[in-house]
Structures are given as C-alpha cells and as structure tokens.
Amino acid sequence: MTTETISSVFLIAGSIFTLIAAIGIIRFPDVYIRKSASAKSSVFGVTLIAFAVITLNMNFIIGIKLLAIIFLLFLTIPIGAQVLAKAALKMKIKFWNKTKINNTKEF
C-alpha cells in the first residue's frame, strides 16, 4: 500500500469519528453525555487526521509538532470535559431521566 492510501484511510476514519462527535453533541439528551461523546470521539478523530498528515508528509519537524499537538489534546480535552461536568453538577443541571445516579451528593 502506498502512503497516499494509508493517509486516505486515516483521514476518512478521522473524519468519521469527528462526525460522530458532532452528531453526539446534537443528539444526546443531556450535557453529561454530550461532553463524553465530544471528548472521546473528537480526540480520536483529530488524532487520526494528524496521523494522516504525518504519513502523507513524512517530514520530521512536522511529525514532531503533530505528535506534540496530539499529546496536548490527550492531556487537555479530558481535563476540560471533567471540569465542564463538575461545573454542571455545581450548577445543579439535571441528568437525563434514564441516567442512574450513584454518588453526586458531595457536589
């Protein structure tokens, strides 16, 4: 397989995961489930798109920069999603009626 084919597969897969994240933000019923869908799918989608650029470009400096971006995404997006969930809990935003709640009393 050529590098263009591998890059195309990464790009299409990353686009699909990013689309799933966007659909999840629109379709899911409450803020807690939406933040989960957006954080997980978007990080994975952007990572696959960055891998597509790395495989297509094959430049060492660009590869290092993209790997640094991927690392920062894996570091910051889950933390941001957690902060948003805690803020929503403190503001007493209600859960979806089918959500099973175990321990949100301390917030």
Number of C-alpha atoms within 10 A of each C-alpha: 5 9 14 14 13 14 21 17 15 22 21 15 18 24 18 16 23 22 16 17 24 16 14 18 19 12 11 15 14 16 17 21 17 19 21 19 20 23 21 17 20 23 22 20 23 21 23 24 23 22 21 23 20 20 19 16 14 11 11 10 9 13 17 12 13 17 16 12 15 19 12 11 18 16 11 14 17 17 13 13 19 16 12 15 18 15 13 16 17 12 10 10 13 12 16 14 9 7 11 8 10 6 7 9 7 6 11
